[in-house]
């Protein structure tokens, strides 16, 4: 991405902190954050896992549709898109759980309604990866190209950078990027089986950390080739980003930090931003031992003694997996609109192998460049720079 900035016209999000990005940001800044709790969703088989769950009076499928509807509607309203503009937009959806939620819901419903019958295996029926994407396109009248990206933790952050690239190449005029992640048996059990789940709490970059805690959420970011009317007080642009795949490991970014350094430096180069110009880093910060060590060491190699404030949102909203990029970006943008950067929740002790502490207090959020980082399974990496103007 080196052909000029892309305008962020609107955004919206649903998280455990609220049913809009604006509400979530205000609660985040105010410290109205609750730790993960035992899950209660009806489709979850084993209820002893703690997660950041969104309250909803209805079944898991109804909640899924409501989350997506609220996030996309908020973004469209903020962007003040006309129906004609919506129709000509391109839709990119980043998700993991969105491919499986219907299967898990139908399995548990079948078991509940037929208690005397042998349970069928939980499997992903071949509905195709575009079911959620097509539902969004039909609901909002989006007629442009549609894409589904399922790339673990970088699904929606990859979608954002890919959409910006399409805009810069004049392939599309506008992109509606959606991240969506419901709670699943598959992901809760999967991360626990890999010993990457913390049964106590999420503690990003903390010496006491022992794993992640999953959070569900949905978010929408609307990118445009040019500035247009919006209800936002400030202008925001995606100045540049970089996508990378490191095939040396399927589960780790390499704890020496070299790969993280390379990815961040290339994102900064493409955004034409010097490291010392970064106001703050919205870090991935999962709370797992190796991922935080890798990211922390990589950031230290990029910034050295001039480390800007580093913030992880996962101690407040959990790890949104495929939705993390879109959800955390939308929450961060709403915090910038409030004029404050939120603090990191869950941190208490510096890890000497990382060598720095994340920001644990709110700070003012001036105009300038903010760095975003995401690192996922399969060696997938995303980094991008957003300017507040």
VENBELZI-V931117 format. One record per residue. N is the residue number from 0. RES is the residue in one letter. PSI is psi in degrees with one decimal (999 if undefined). NEAR is the number of other ideal C-beta (glycine too) atoms within 8 Angstrom. D_LAST is the distance of its C-alpha to the last C-alpha in Angstrom with 2 decimals. Layout:
N,RES,PSI,NEAR,D_LAST
N,RES,PSI,NEAR,D_LAST
This chain:
0,X,102.8,12,19.32
1,X,19.2,5,18.76
2,X,21.1,5,18.49
3,X,157.4,4,14.79
4,X,156.0,8,11.91
5,X,136.9,12,12.69
6,X,136.2,14,10.81
7,X,109.3,14,11.26
8,X,-29.6,13,12.86
9,X,162.4,18,14.72
10,X,159.1,16,16.32
11,X,158.9,18,19.37
12,X,151.6,18,21.69
13,X,127.8,14,25.13
14,X,179.8,15,26.07
15,X,-12.2,11,28.79
16,X,-10.1,13,26.55
17,X,165.5,10,26.36
18,X,20.2,5,26.59
19,X,159.2,11,22.93
20,X,-38.1,15,19.63
21,X,-46.4,10,18.98
22,X,-43.0,10,22.49
23,X,-43.4,16,22.32
24,X,-42.7,15,19.20
25,X,-41.7,11,20.87
26,X,-37.0,11,24.07
27,X,-47.1,16,22.52
28,X,-37.9,11,20.94
29,X,-8.2,6,24.25
30,X,17.0,6,26.30
31,X,66.9,7,28.16
32,X,132.1,10,28.75
33,X,141.3,5,32.15
34,X,161.8,6,33.64
35,X,148.5,11,34.89
36,X,167.2,8,38.17
37,X,133.0,7,41.12
38,X,151.1,12,40.33
39,X,-2.6,7,42.06
40,X,138.2,9,41.13
41,X,-25.2,7,44.42
42,X,-7.3,13,44.08
43,X,127.3,12,43.77
44,X,-44.2,6,47.18
45,X,114.4,8,46.87
46,X,8.8,8,45.20
47,X,-1.6,4,45.16
48,X,138.4,11,41.73
49,X,140.0,10,38.90
50,X,167.5,14,35.58
51,X,97.3,12,32.54
52,X,140.4,13,33.96
53,X,128.7,11,32.56
54,X,135.5,4,35.04
55,X,136.5,7,36.46
56,X,83.2,3,39.76
57,X,179.7,6,40.85
58,X,167.0,8,41.67
59,X,-34.4,13,39.32
60,X,-42.4,9,39.01
61,X,-40.2,9,38.17
62,X,-41.7,13,35.53
63,X,-48.8,12,34.01
64,X,-38.1,9,33.72
65,X,-39.6,10,32.40
66,X,-48.5,15,29.59
67,X,-44.5,14,28.46
68,X,-45.5,9,28.88
69,X,-42.9,13,26.82
70,X,-46.8,18,23.85
71,X,-40.7,15,23.82
72,X,-41.2,9,24.49
73,X,-42.7,16,21.58
74,X,-43.0,16,19.17
75,X,-40.4,14,20.86
76,X,-42.5,10,20.78
77,X,-38.9,14,17.06
78,X,-13.9,12,16.56
79,X,47.3,10,19.33
80,X,136.8,11,21.16
81,X,164.6,6,24.48
82,X,-33.3,7,27.52
83,X,-40.9,6,27.65
84,X,-39.2,9,24.14
85,X,-45.3,13,25.14
86,X,-37.2,10,28.39
87,X,2.0,9,27.00
88,X,156.3,15,24.55
89,X,141.6,13,25.36
90,X,124.4,15,25.92
91,X,127.6,15,25.65
92,X,125.6,18,27.01
93,X,121.0,20,27.06
94,X,154.4,18,29.94
95,X,-57.1,12,33.05
96,X,-24.4,16,34.71
97,X,-20.1,15,34.12
98,X,-15.7,11,36.85
99,X,-14.4,11,39.37
100,X,-39.6,14,38.91
101,X,-38.0,9,41.37
102,X,-44.2,11,43.99
103,X,-39.4,14,43.86
104,X,-46.0,12,43.94
105,X,-34.3,8,46.90
106,X,-50.1,12,48.73
107,X,-34.5,11,48.66
108,X,-40.1,9,49.56
109,X,-42.4,10,52.48
110,X,-38.1,9,53.66
111,X,-38.6,7,53.48
112,X,-17.4,6,55.39
113,X,67.4,7,57.98
114,X,-20.7,6,58.83
115,X,-2.2,3,62.20
116,X,155.5,5,61.00
117,X,136.1,3,59.94
118,X,137.6,7,56.19
119,X,158.8,7,54.66
120,X,147.2,4,52.40
121,X,119.8,8,48.64
122,X,158.5,6,47.46
123,X,105.0,7,44.62
124,X,151.6,5,46.17
125,X,66.8,4,45.13
126,X,-15.1,6,42.89
127,X,147.9,5,40.44
128,X,-7.9,7,36.91
129,X,13.1,8,35.47
130,X,-50.3,11,36.94
131,X,-43.0,13,33.79
132,X,-44.1,14,31.73
133,X,-35.8,9,34.33
134,X,-43.3,10,34.45
135,X,-44.9,14,30.72
136,X,-43.5,12,31.12
137,X,-42.0,7,34.19
138,X,-42.6,8,32.82
139,X,-0.7,10,29.74
140,X,38.0,9,31.23
141,X,120.5,12,29.19
142,X,-6.6,6,31.24
143,X,-171.6,11,29.29
144,X,145.0,6,29.92
145,X,140.9,13,30.08
146,X,147.0,11,29.91
147,X,126.2,11,30.77
148,X,120.6,13,29.76
149,X,93.4,12,31.84
150,X,47.1,12,31.09
151,X,-133.2,12,31.52
152,X,-11.7,15,28.58
153,X,13.1,16,26.11
154,X,-54.7,19,26.97
155,X,-26.4,21,23.76
156,X,-38.9,16,21.45
157,X,-42.0,15,23.51
158,X,-39.5,18,23.17
159,X,-47.4,18,19.36
160,X,-38.5,15,19.57
161,X,-41.1,12,22.59
162,X,-41.2,14,20.97
163,X,-38.7,15,18.04
164,X,-41.3,9,20.87
165,X,-37.8,11,22.77
166,X,-43.6,16,19.94
167,X,-31.2,10,19.50
168,X,4.7,7,23.28
169,X,27.7,6,23.41
170,X,-28.9,5,25.73
171,X,165.2,12,24.03
172,X,-24.6,7,21.75
173,X,147.2,15,20.26
174,X,132.7,15,20.73
175,X,111.4,15,21.48
176,X,124.9,16,21.56
177,X,134.5,20,23.73
178,X,135.8,21,24.82
179,X,131.0,20,28.06
180,X,110.2,17,30.46
181,X,164.7,12,33.47
182,X,138.4,13,35.85
183,X,149.5,10,38.69
184,X,-41.1,11,42.03
185,X,-47.7,10,41.32
186,X,-38.7,12,38.20
187,X,-49.3,16,39.47
188,X,-36.6,9,42.81
189,X,-49.2,8,41.42
190,X,-33.0,12,39.16
191,X,-40.1,10,41.94
192,X,-26.0,6,44.44
193,X,4.1,8,42.30
194,X,36.6,6,42.24
195,X,14.1,8,38.44
196,X,131.8,12,38.53
197,X,116.3,12,38.43
198,X,-11.5,4,40.79
199,X,-71.3,4,39.57
200,X,166.5,10,35.78
201,X,127.5,16,32.70
202,X,76.2,14,32.02
203,X,130.9,17,29.17
204,X,2.8,16,29.83
205,X,144.9,12,32.66
206,X,-21.5,7,36.01
207,X,2.0,7,37.69
208,X,150.1,15,35.84
209,X,6.6,8,38.12
210,X,177.5,12,36.18
211,X,167.5,14,33.68
212,X,131.8,16,33.86
213,X,144.8,14,32.83
214,X,140.7,16,30.65
215,X,157.5,16,30.51
216,X,170.2,17,27.52
217,X,146.9,16,25.84
218,X,159.7,21,22.30
219,X,132.5,19,20.68
220,X,129.8,13,17.39
221,X,118.7,18,17.05
222,X,141.6,15,15.65
223,X,150.5,15,15.76
224,X,-19.0,8,16.30
225,X,160.6,5,14.27
226,X,142.7,6,11.86
227,X,174.7,9,14.17
228,X,144.5,3,14.86
229,X,157.7,9,13.94
230,X,-5.3,6,14.69
231,X,144.5,10,11.40
232,X,-30.9,3,9.96
233,X,166.9,9,6.24
234,X,140.2,8,5.16
235,X,138.7,13,6.02
236,X,145.5,11,7.94
237,X,105.8,16,11.07
238,X,-26.8,12,11.33
239,X,154.7,16,14.99
240,X,170.6,15,17.76
241,X,134.3,14,21.46
242,X,137.6,9,24.45
243,X,147.2,11,27.66
244,X,119.9,8,31.09
245,X,107.0,10,33.31
246,X,15.7,5,36.87
247,X,-20.9,6,38.47
248,X,140.0,9,38.24
249,X,-14.8,5,37.78
250,X,-9.0,5,36.76
251,X,146.1,8,35.22
252,X,5.7,15,32.51
253,X,112.5,12,34.91
254,X,-4.3,9,35.03
255,X,-11.1,6,34.79
256,X,-2.4,16,31.02
257,X,-42.8,9,31.35
258,X,-42.3,14,30.16
259,X,-44.1,18,27.05
260,X,-46.0,11,26.34
261,X,-45.6,9,26.83
262,X,-46.5,16,24.55
263,X,-44.4,14,21.61
264,X,-39.1,9,22.16
265,X,-36.7,11,22.29
266,X,-42.1,15,19.04
267,X,-40.3,15,17.37
268,X,-44.6,8,19.33
269,X,-27.1,11,18.34
270,X,-4.9,13,14.61
271,X,46.5,7,15.51
272,X,130.9,11,14.32
273,X,149.0,5,16.89
274,X,-39.1,9,17.98
275,X,-8.8,5,17.48
276,X,-6.2,8,13.71
277,X,125.4,15,13.45
278,X,-42.5,11,12.49
279,X,163.2,14,14.78
280,X,122.0,13,16.87
281,X,97.2,12,17.51
282,X,161.9,13,21.04
283,X,-54.3,11,23.71
284,X,67.1,16,26.17
285,X,-24.7,13,29.03
286,X,-1.7,19,31.59
287,X,153.2,10,34.10
288,X,-56.2,8,35.84
289,X,-39.8,9,35.20
290,X,-44.3,12,31.74
291,X,-36.7,16,30.29
292,X,-44.3,13,32.36
293,X,-49.5,17,31.18
294,X,-44.1,16,27.48
295,X,-45.8,15,27.88
296,X,-37.3,14,29.85
297,X,-44.0,16,27.50
298,X,-38.4,16,24.45
299,X,-35.1,13,26.71
300,X,-29.8,11,27.67
301,X,-45.7,11,24.12
302,X,-20.3,11,22.88
303,X,-135.3,7,26.28
304,X,-12.7,4,26.52
305,X,47.0,7,22.78
306,X,123.3,9,22.02
307,X,170.5,10,18.69
308,X,134.4,10,19.11
309,X,128.2,15,20.45
310,X,131.4,15,20.60
311,X,135.0,14,22.80
312,X,-4.6,14,22.78
313,X,-19.7,17,26.23
314,X,-12.2,15,28.19
315,X,-32.2,9,26.77
316,X,-2.1,16,26.77
317,X,177.1,14,28.97
318,X,111.2,13,28.67
319,X,8.5,16,27.74
320,X,-119.6,13,29.19
321,X,-24.2,18,28.26
322,X,-6.9,18,25.71
323,X,-44.6,18,24.07
324,X,-51.4,18,21.17
325,X,-44.1,20,20.17
326,X,-48.9,18,21.11
327,X,-33.0,13,19.36
328,X,-45.1,16,16.08
329,X,-42.4,17,16.33
330,X,-40.3,18,17.35
331,X,-42.5,13,14.60
332,X,-40.5,14,11.90
333,X,-33.6,15,14.04
334,X,-41.7,14,14.34
335,X,-37.6,13,10.63
336,X,-32.4,11,11.02
337,X,-9.3,10,14.00
338,X,14.2,6,12.30
339,X,146.1,10,14.66
340,X,133.2,13,15.44
341,X,166.7,11,18.96
342,X,169.2,10,21.93
343,X,130.6,15,24.27
344,X,143.9,8,27.43
345,X,-5.9,12,30.82
346,X,139.1,13,30.61
347,X,-19.2,6,33.48
348,X,130.1,7,34.70
349,X,135.5,8,33.36
350,X,115.8,13,34.75
351,X,-23.5,6,36.21
352,X,-22.4,7,35.80
353,X,-46.9,12,32.01
354,X,0.3,8,31.88
355,X,160.9,9,28.80
356,X,141.9,7,27.86
357,X,164.6,14,24.80
358,X,127.7,12,22.89
359,X,20.6,7,25.19
360,X,151.7,5,23.43
361,X,146.6,7,20.30
362,X,157.5,9,17.62
363,X,151.2,6,14.70
364,X,87.9,12,11.31
365,X,172.4,6,8.95
366,X,151.2,6,5.41
367,X,-167.7,9,6.56
368,X,132.5,12,8.79
369,X,132.9,15,11.17
370,X,137.0,15,14.55
371,X,137.0,16,16.70
372,X,143.0,15,20.46
373,X,134.0,13,23.40
374,X,127.4,15,27.04
375,X,-179.3,11,29.91
376,X,155.6,8,33.59
377,X,9.3,8,34.88
378,X,21.6,11,32.79
379,X,137.1,14,29.68
380,X,138.6,17,26.37
381,X,137.6,19,22.73
382,X,139.7,14,19.67
383,X,163.9,18,16.13
384,X,129.5,17,12.66
385,X,130.3,15,9.58
386,X,132.4,12,6.06
387,X,122.1,13,3.79
388,X,999,7,0.00
